[in-house]
Amino acid sequence: MKPQFTSAKSVPENSGLTQRPRIGVVGLGSIAQKAYLPILSQAERWELVGAFSPDRQKTQRICQDYRMTSFSALDELAAQCDAVFVHSSTASHFSVVSQLLNAGVDVYVDKPLAETLEQAEALVELAEQRQKILMVGFNRRFAPCYQQLKQQLDQPSSLRMDKHRINGVGPQNVRFTLLDDYLHVVDTALWLAGGDAQLIDGVLHANADGQLLYAEHHFLSGGCQVTTSMHRQAGSQREWVQAVTEGGLYQVDEMREWREDREGITIRPAVPSWQTTLEQRGFVGAVQHFIAAVEQRKPAETSGNQALLSQRMIEKLLGKS
């Protein structure tokens, strides 16, 4: 059966929370500090309870900066929270998310869901058994420009997504880089195209140390030809999506600049001055969506099941290389 990149299908229908959700954070690395804590600390509908990280000194310092509690153990944090954002290493995802789900906590976790497909499948099954929300952080699905593009695309003929790095070769191997970074490209492109996704062909180029240099793949999604591309040493840190439809050409650069060509007219609306970078890149939308799902006991758009589709596709890419 071909994977379909659509919305989540089911989450147990429980009664909504009667109080503001209590939110915790696990892992205080760069993604937590740059993207999530600045949003979570602006608590409106929720309460930011505190954080846990094995690095006690760092945890205490950051928690003091954000005026939240520093927890010395994961189970202590879980006991005080309704939902937890997990930003620890990919290798720790399985154990951390398992412990949180078993503690009765809803979980938002960075992609990939787990280090292996088997672990990811086990986490999805556990979330269903425990009747908990499990959302994976594909923030690009919540970027306003990409959401607008998806709404505009009606039976596209082709779609291409590029995401390149200035000098991002290594130190990890090909598998790690595909799951850590290229996964974003594959997930976003196939979600934008919609429909059933079938891998046609592609290439993975690696150096002598087994580190990814270049990846390009071609898919068929309904009647749409989809291409994904990433160079790890392109001399430029850029991302763009191009789509061709009947009657219109679309391009989105850096998740913020929109170009639309139709009937001989080019439309380039100004970037909203009020829109923050975190909102443009989908982090604000992702956080708000997860917390709304927790409050209302509704399915998350980037559920564990959706994450499995993308991770399975990465395994197919590796199998064909």
Sine and cosine of phi, psi and omega as CSV:
sin_phi,cos_phi,sin_psi,cos_psi,sin_omega,cos_omega
0.00,0.00,0.75,-0.66,-0.05,-1.00
-0.97,0.23,0.61,-0.79,0.02,-1.00
-0.93,0.36,0.61,-0.79,0.04,-1.00
-0.86,-0.51,0.83,-0.56,-0.08,-1.00
-1.00,-0.08,1.00,0.05,-0.04,-1.00
-0.78,-0.63,-0.34,-0.94,0.02,-1.00
-0.98,0.19,0.33,-0.95,0.09,-1.00
-0.90,0.44,0.52,-0.86,-0.12,-0.99
-0.99,-0.13,-0.63,0.77,-0.12,-0.99
-0.47,-0.88,0.61,-0.79,0.15,-0.99
-0.58,-0.82,0.62,-0.78,-0.03,-1.00
-0.79,0.61,0.68,-0.73,-0.01,-1.00
-1.00,0.02,1.00,-0.01,0.08,-1.00
-0.98,-0.18,0.25,-0.97,0.08,-1.00
-0.93,0.38,0.54,-0.84,-0.01,-1.00
-0.93,0.37,0.28,-0.96,0.03,-1.00
-0.92,0.38,0.57,-0.82,0.01,-1.00
-0.99,-0.11,-0.04,1.00,0.03,-1.00
-0.67,-0.74,0.14,-0.99,0.02,-1.00
-0.88,0.47,0.72,-0.70,0.03,-1.00
-0.87,0.49,0.68,-0.74,0.06,-1.00
-1.00,-0.06,0.86,-0.51,-0.15,-0.99
-0.93,-0.37,0.69,-0.72,0.08,-1.00
-0.83,-0.55,0.21,-0.98,-0.02,-1.00
-0.74,-0.67,0.71,-0.71,0.11,-0.99
-0.89,-0.46,0.82,-0.57,-0.04,-1.00
1.00,-0.01,0.81,-0.58,-0.08,-1.00
-0.81,-0.59,0.67,0.74,0.05,-1.00
-0.98,0.19,-0.30,-0.95,-0.12,-0.99
-0.90,0.43,-0.65,0.76,-0.04,-1.00
-0.91,0.41,-0.62,0.78,0.03,-1.00
-0.91,0.40,-0.69,0.73,-0.07,-1.00
-0.96,0.28,-0.62,0.79,-0.08,-1.00
-0.99,0.10,-0.58,0.82,-0.15,-0.99
-0.94,-0.34,-0.68,0.73,-0.20,-0.98
-0.99,-0.12,-0.71,0.71,-0.01,-1.00
-0.87,0.49,-0.63,0.77,0.06,-1.00
-0.86,0.51,-0.49,0.87,0.03,-1.00
-0.99,0.11,-0.76,0.65,-0.06,-1.00
-0.90,0.44,-0.50,0.87,-0.01,-1.00
-0.95,0.31,-0.30,0.95,0.07,-1.00
-1.00,0.02,0.81,0.59,-0.12,-0.99
-0.90,0.44,0.81,-0.58,0.08,-1.00
-0.87,-0.49,-0.89,0.45,-0.02,-1.00
-1.00,-0.03,-0.04,1.00,-0.08,-1.00
-0.72,-0.69,0.13,-0.99,0.06,-1.00
-0.85,-0.52,0.86,-0.51,0.06,-1.00
-0.99,0.13,0.96,-0.28,-0.13,-0.99
-0.98,0.20,-0.79,0.62,-0.06,-1.00
0.13,-0.99,-0.21,-0.98,-0.09,-1.00
-0.59,-0.81,0.37,-0.93,0.11,-0.99
-0.73,-0.69,0.68,-0.74,0.12,-0.99
-0.46,-0.89,0.57,-0.82,0.02,-1.00
-0.86,0.52,-0.46,0.89,0.03,-1.00
-0.99,0.16,1.00,-0.07,-0.12,-0.99
-0.90,0.44,-0.64,0.77,-0.03,-1.00
-0.90,0.44,-0.71,0.70,0.03,-1.00
-0.90,0.44,-0.68,0.73,-0.02,-1.00
-0.86,0.51,-0.73,0.69,-0.02,-1.00
-0.89,0.45,-0.65,0.76,-0.02,-1.00
-0.91,0.41,-0.74,0.67,-0.04,-1.00
-0.93,0.37,-0.65,0.76,0.02,-1.00
-0.89,0.45,-0.58,0.81,0.05,-1.00
-0.91,0.41,-0.65,0.76,0.02,-1.00
-0.88,0.48,-0.61,0.79,-0.05,-1.00
-0.99,-0.14,0.11,0.99,0.05,-1.00
0.81,0.59,0.76,0.65,0.06,-1.00
-0.76,-0.65,0.21,-0.98,-0.09,-1.00
-0.98,0.22,0.67,-0.74,0.10,-0.99
-0.99,-0.10,0.90,-0.44,-0.02,-1.00
-0.99,-0.11,0.59,-0.81,-0.05,-1.00
-1.00,-0.09,-0.11,0.99,0.00,-1.00
-0.51,-0.86,0.52,-0.85,-0.03,-1.00
-0.89,0.45,-0.65,0.76,-0.02,-1.00
-0.92,0.40,-0.50,0.87,0.04,-1.00
-0.93,0.37,-0.66,0.75,0.05,-1.00
-0.90,0.43,-0.73,0.68,-0.04,-1.00
-0.85,0.52,-0.60,0.80,-0.04,-1.00
-0.91,0.41,-0.33,0.94,-0.05,-1.00
-0.96,-0.27,0.09,1.00,-0.14,-0.99
-0.81,-0.58,0.47,-0.88,0.19,-0.98
-1.00,-0.03,-0.50,0.87,-0.03,-1.00
-0.50,-0.87,0.49,-0.87,-0.05,-1.00
-0.71,-0.71,0.68,-0.74,0.14,-0.99
-1.00,-0.06,0.82,-0.57,-0.05,-1.00
-0.96,-0.28,0.90,-0.44,0.00,-1.00
-0.82,-0.57,0.46,0.89,0.04,-1.00
-0.99,0.16,0.01,-1.00,-0.04,-1.00
-0.89,0.45,0.46,-0.89,0.02,-1.00
-0.84,0.54,-0.61,0.79,-0.01,-1.00
-0.88,0.48,-0.42,0.91,-0.04,-1.00
-1.00,-0.06,-0.15,0.99,-0.12,-0.99
-0.82,0.57,-0.71,0.70,-0.08,-1.00
-0.87,0.49,-0.75,0.66,-0.04,-1.00
-0.93,0.36,-0.67,0.74,-0.04,-1.00
-0.93,0.38,-0.76,0.65,-0.03,-1.00
-0.91,0.41,-0.63,0.77,0.05,-1.00
-0.85,0.52,-0.72,0.69,-0.02,-1.00
-0.89,0.45,-0.65,0.76,-0.01,-1.00
-0.93,0.37,-0.69,0.72,0.02,-1.00
-0.89,0.46,-0.67,0.74,0.03,-1.00
-0.92,0.40,-0.40,0.92,0.05,-1.00
-1.00,0.10,0.00,1.00,0.04,-1.00
0.99,0.11,0.49,0.87,-0.07,-1.00
-0.93,-0.38,0.68,-0.73,0.15,-0.99
-0.95,0.31,0.53,-0.85,-0.14,-0.99
-0.74,-0.67,0.72,-0.69,0.23,-0.97
-0.92,-0.39,0.83,-0.56,-0.06,-1.00
-0.77,-0.64,0.60,-0.80,0.07,-1.00
-0.86,0.51,0.48,-0.88,0.13,-0.99
-0.98,0.22,0.46,-0.89,-0.11,0.99
-0.96,0.28,0.32,-0.95,-0.02,-1.00
-0.83,0.55,-0.66,0.75,0.01,-1.00
-0.43,-0.90,0.18,-0.98,-0.08,-1.00
-0.93,0.36,-0.54,0.84,0.01,-1.00
-0.81,-0.58,0.37,-0.93,0.02,-1.00
-0.90,0.44,-0.62,0.79,0.00,-1.00
-0.89,0.46,-0.67,0.75,0.04,-1.00
-0.91,0.41,-0.66,0.75,0.01,-1.00
-0.89,0.46,-0.68,0.73,0.03,-1.00
-0.89,0.45,-0.63,0.78,0.01,-1.00
-0.91,0.41,-0.61,0.80,0.02,-1.00
-0.92,0.38,-0.65,0.76,0.04,-1.00
-0.89,0.46,-0.68,0.73,0.03,-1.00
-0.90,0.44,-0.65,0.76,0.01,-1.00
-0.90,0.43,-0.67,0.74,0.02,-1.00
-0.87,0.48,-0.63,0.78,0.03,-1.00
-0.93,0.38,-0.66,0.75,0.02,-1.00
-0.90,0.44,-0.65,0.76,-0.04,-1.00
-1.00,0.08,-0.07,1.00,-0.02,-1.00
0.82,0.57,0.77,0.64,0.00,-1.00
-0.86,-0.52,0.46,-0.89,0.04,-1.00
-0.98,0.18,0.76,-0.65,0.07,-1.00
-0.81,-0.59,0.93,-0.37,-0.03,-1.00
-0.88,-0.48,0.66,-0.75,0.00,-1.00
-0.95,-0.32,0.66,-0.75,-0.20,-0.98
-0.98,0.21,0.91,0.42,0.15,-0.99
-1.00,0.07,0.98,0.18,-0.14,-0.99
-0.89,0.46,-0.46,0.89,-0.04,-1.00
-0.90,0.45,-0.43,0.90,0.05,-1.00
-0.92,0.38,-0.23,0.97,-0.01,-1.00
-0.94,-0.35,0.09,1.00,0.08,-1.00
-0.94,0.34,0.81,-0.58,-0.08,-1.00
-0.80,0.60,-0.67,0.74,-0.01,-1.00
-0.91,0.42,-0.63,0.78,0.02,-1.00
-0.94,0.33,-0.60,0.80,0.06,-1.00
-0.91,0.42,-0.64,0.77,0.05,-1.00
-0.90,0.44,-0.66,0.75,0.01,-1.00
-0.88,0.47,-0.68,0.73,0.01,-1.00
-0.88,0.48,-0.63,0.78,0.02,-1.00
-0.92,0.39,-0.55,0.84,-0.04,-1.00
-0.97,0.23,-0.49,0.87,-0.13,-0.99
-0.97,0.25,0.89,-0.45,0.06,-1.00
-0.86,-0.51,0.97,-0.24,-0.04,-1.00
0.79,0.61,0.88,0.48,0.02,-1.00
-0.90,0.44,0.53,-0.85,0.06,-1.00
-0.99,0.11,-0.62,0.79,0.03,-1.00
-0.50,-0.87,0.45,-0.89,0.05,-1.00
-0.55,-0.83,0.72,-0.70,0.00,-1.00
-0.75,-0.66,0.71,-0.71,0.07,-1.00
-0.81,-0.58,0.79,-0.62,0.05,-1.00
-0.89,-0.46,0.66,-0.75,0.10,-1.00
-0.58,-0.81,0.94,-0.33,-0.13,-0.99
-0.87,-0.49,0.36,-0.93,-0.03,-1.00
-0.88,-0.48,0.50,-0.87,0.06,-1.00
-0.91,0.41,-0.82,0.57,0.01,-1.00
-0.43,-0.90,0.98,0.20,-0.09,-1.00
-0.90,-0.44,0.49,0.87,0.02,-1.00
-0.98,0.21,0.80,-0.60,0.04,-1.00
0.93,0.36,-0.12,-0.99,0.00,1.00
-0.99,0.17,-0.10,0.99,-0.05,-1.00
-0.99,0.13,0.18,-0.98,-0.03,-1.00
-0.99,0.13,0.01,-1.00,-0.06,-1.00
-0.85,0.52,-0.74,0.67,-0.03,-1.00
-0.84,0.55,-0.72,0.69,-0.03,-1.00
-0.87,0.49,-0.72,0.69,-0.05,-1.00
-0.92,0.40,-0.61,0.80,0.05,-1.00
-0.89,0.46,-0.69,0.72,-0.01,-1.00
-0.97,0.26,-0.52,0.86,-0.08,-1.00
-0.99,0.13,-0.54,0.84,-0.14,-0.99
-0.75,-0.66,-0.78,0.62,-0.04,-1.00
-0.90,0.45,-0.43,0.90,0.05,-1.00
-0.82,0.57,-0.61,0.79,0.05,-1.00
-0.86,0.51,-0.68,0.73,-0.06,-1.00
-0.92,0.39,-0.75,0.67,-0.02,-1.00
-0.89,0.46,-0.74,0.68,-0.03,-1.00
-0.88,0.48,-0.73,0.68,-0.06,-1.00
-0.91,0.41,-0.71,0.70,-0.04,-1.00
-0.89,0.45,-0.71,0.71,-0.04,-1.00
-0.95,0.30,-0.52,0.85,0.10,-1.00
-0.91,0.41,-0.69,0.72,0.02,-1.00
-0.89,0.46,-0.65,0.76,-0.04,-1.00
-0.94,0.33,-0.55,0.84,0.00,-1.00
0.95,0.32,0.15,-0.99,0.06,-1.00
0.97,0.22,-0.09,-1.00,0.01,-1.00
-0.95,0.31,0.66,-0.75,-0.03,-1.00
-0.92,-0.39,0.81,-0.59,0.02,-1.00
-0.84,-0.54,0.80,-0.60,0.05,-1.00
-0.96,0.29,0.82,-0.58,0.01,-1.00
-1.00,-0.07,-0.86,0.51,0.04,-1.00
-0.26,-0.96,-0.01,-1.00,0.01,-1.00
0.17,-0.99,0.08,-1.00,0.00,-1.00
-0.70,-0.71,0.54,-0.84,0.16,-0.99
-0.79,-0.62,0.90,-0.44,0.03,-1.00
-0.96,-0.27,0.77,-0.64,0.00,-1.00
-0.80,-0.60,0.36,-0.93,0.07,-1.00
-1.00,0.06,-0.07,-1.00,-0.06,-1.00
-0.90,0.43,-0.35,0.94,0.01,-1.00
-1.00,-0.03,0.13,0.99,0.03,-1.00
0.97,0.25,0.44,0.90,0.00,-1.00
-0.97,-0.25,0.62,-0.79,-0.09,-1.00
-0.93,0.38,0.76,-0.65,0.12,-0.99
-0.97,-0.25,-0.73,0.68,-0.07,-1.00
-0.48,-0.87,0.63,-0.78,0.09,-1.00
-0.72,-0.70,0.71,-0.71,0.13,-0.99
-0.55,-0.83,0.73,-0.68,-0.02,-1.00
-0.64,-0.76,0.44,-0.90,-0.03,-1.00
-0.82,-0.57,0.73,-0.69,-0.04,-1.00
-0.78,-0.62,0.32,-0.95,0.17,-0.99
-0.87,-0.49,0.87,-0.49,-0.01,-1.00
-0.85,-0.52,0.98,-0.18,-0.16,-0.99
0.90,0.44,-0.85,-0.53,0.07,-1.00
-0.98,-0.20,0.25,0.97,-0.08,-1.00
-0.97,-0.23,0.78,-0.63,0.12,-0.99
-0.99,0.11,0.85,-0.53,-0.07,-1.00
-0.90,-0.44,0.73,-0.68,0.05,-1.00
-0.82,-0.57,0.71,-0.71,0.11,-0.99
-0.86,-0.51,0.61,-0.80,-0.09,-1.00
-0.54,-0.84,0.67,-0.74,0.08,-1.00
-0.51,-0.86,0.81,-0.58,0.14,-0.99
-0.92,-0.38,0.75,-0.67,-0.10,-1.00
-1.00,0.06,-0.13,0.99,0.00,-1.00
-0.61,-0.79,0.85,0.52,-0.10,-1.00
-1.00,0.00,-0.09,1.00,-0.03,-1.00
0.97,0.23,0.10,1.00,-0.02,-1.00
-0.47,-0.88,0.63,-0.78,0.04,-1.00
-0.98,-0.22,1.00,0.02,-0.10,-1.00
-0.71,-0.70,0.43,-0.90,0.06,-1.00
-0.62,-0.79,0.71,-0.71,0.08,-1.00
-0.44,-0.90,0.38,-0.93,0.07,-1.00
-0.79,-0.61,0.72,-0.70,0.07,-1.00
-0.83,-0.55,0.68,-0.73,0.01,-1.00
-0.70,-0.71,0.64,-0.77,0.04,-1.00
-0.89,-0.45,0.82,-0.57,0.03,-1.00
-0.77,-0.64,0.13,-0.99,0.08,-1.00
-0.95,0.31,0.95,-0.32,0.03,-1.00
0.99,-0.11,0.00,1.00,-0.02,-1.00
-0.31,-0.95,0.58,-0.82,0.13,-0.99
-0.90,-0.43,0.66,-0.75,-0.03,-1.00
-0.77,-0.64,0.58,-0.81,0.13,-0.99
-0.57,-0.82,0.73,-0.69,0.08,-1.00
-0.85,-0.52,0.84,-0.54,0.02,-1.00
-0.95,-0.32,0.75,-0.67,0.10,-1.00
0.81,0.59,0.47,0.88,0.04,-1.00
0.88,0.47,0.30,0.95,-0.07,-1.00
-0.64,-0.77,-0.41,0.91,-0.06,-1.00
-0.96,-0.29,0.85,-0.53,-0.09,-1.00
-0.96,-0.29,0.72,-0.69,0.13,-0.99
-0.74,-0.67,0.74,-0.67,0.00,-1.00
-0.71,-0.71,0.79,-0.61,0.02,-1.00
-0.88,-0.47,0.85,-0.53,0.07,-1.00
-0.42,-0.91,0.63,-0.77,0.00,-1.00
0.80,0.61,0.62,0.79,0.05,-1.00
0.97,0.23,0.12,0.99,-0.02,-1.00
-0.91,-0.41,0.70,-0.72,0.07,-1.00
-0.97,-0.23,0.79,-0.62,0.01,-1.00
-0.92,-0.38,0.85,-0.52,0.04,-1.00
-0.75,-0.66,0.99,0.11,-0.02,-1.00
-0.92,0.40,0.52,-0.85,0.03,-1.00
-0.92,0.40,0.56,-0.83,0.08,-1.00
-0.93,0.37,0.79,-0.61,-0.02,-1.00
-0.83,0.55,0.83,-0.55,-0.06,-1.00
-0.92,0.39,-0.41,0.91,-0.04,-1.00
-0.99,0.10,-0.19,0.98,-0.12,-0.99
-1.00,0.09,0.84,-0.54,-0.01,-1.00
-0.97,0.22,0.30,-0.95,0.05,-1.00
-0.88,0.48,-0.64,0.77,0.00,-1.00
-0.90,0.43,-0.54,0.84,0.07,-1.00
-0.96,0.27,-0.68,0.73,0.01,-1.00
-0.85,0.52,-0.59,0.81,-0.07,-1.00
-1.00,0.01,0.06,1.00,0.14,-0.99
1.00,-0.01,-0.03,1.00,-0.04,-1.00
-0.93,0.37,-0.67,0.74,0.01,-1.00
-0.88,0.47,-0.73,0.69,0.01,-1.00
-0.88,0.47,-0.63,0.78,0.00,-1.00
-0.91,0.42,-0.71,0.70,0.01,-1.00
-0.88,0.47,-0.74,0.67,-0.03,-1.00
-0.90,0.44,-0.61,0.79,0.02,-1.00
-0.90,0.43,-0.70,0.71,-0.01,-1.00
-0.89,0.45,-0.72,0.69,-0.03,-1.00
-0.91,0.41,-0.59,0.81,0.08,-1.00
-0.90,0.44,-0.63,0.78,0.04,-1.00
-0.90,0.44,-0.64,0.77,0.04,-1.00
-0.90,0.44,-0.70,0.71,-0.02,-1.00
-0.90,0.43,-0.69,0.73,-0.16,-0.99
-0.99,-0.17,-0.07,1.00,-0.05,-1.00
0.82,0.57,0.74,0.67,0.01,-1.00
-0.91,-0.41,0.36,-0.93,-0.03,-1.00
-0.88,0.47,0.57,-0.82,0.12,-0.99
-1.00,0.05,0.64,-0.77,-0.01,-1.00
-0.88,0.48,-0.63,0.78,0.02,-1.00
-0.96,-0.28,0.90,0.43,-0.04,-1.00
-0.95,0.32,0.11,-0.99,0.07,-1.00
-0.85,0.52,-0.61,0.79,0.02,-1.00
-0.90,0.44,-0.64,0.77,0.06,-1.00
-0.91,0.42,-0.64,0.77,0.02,-1.00
-0.89,0.46,-0.58,0.81,0.03,-1.00
-0.88,0.47,-0.64,0.77,0.01,-1.00
-0.86,0.51,-0.71,0.71,-0.02,-1.00
-0.93,0.36,-0.66,0.75,-0.02,-1.00
-0.93,0.37,-0.59,0.80,0.07,-1.00
-0.90,0.43,-0.60,0.80,0.02,-1.00
-0.91,0.41,-0.64,0.77,0.06,-1.00
-0.87,0.49,-0.64,0.77,0.04,-1.00
-0.89,0.46,-0.59,0.81,0.06,-1.00
-0.91,0.42,-0.65,0.76,0.03,-1.00
-0.87,0.48,-0.68,0.74,0.01,-1.00
-0.91,0.41,-0.62,0.79,-0.02,-1.00
-0.93,0.38,-0.45,0.89,-0.02,-1.00
-1.00,-0.04,-0.13,0.99,-0.07,-1.00
-0.98,0.20,0.00,0.00,0.00,0.00
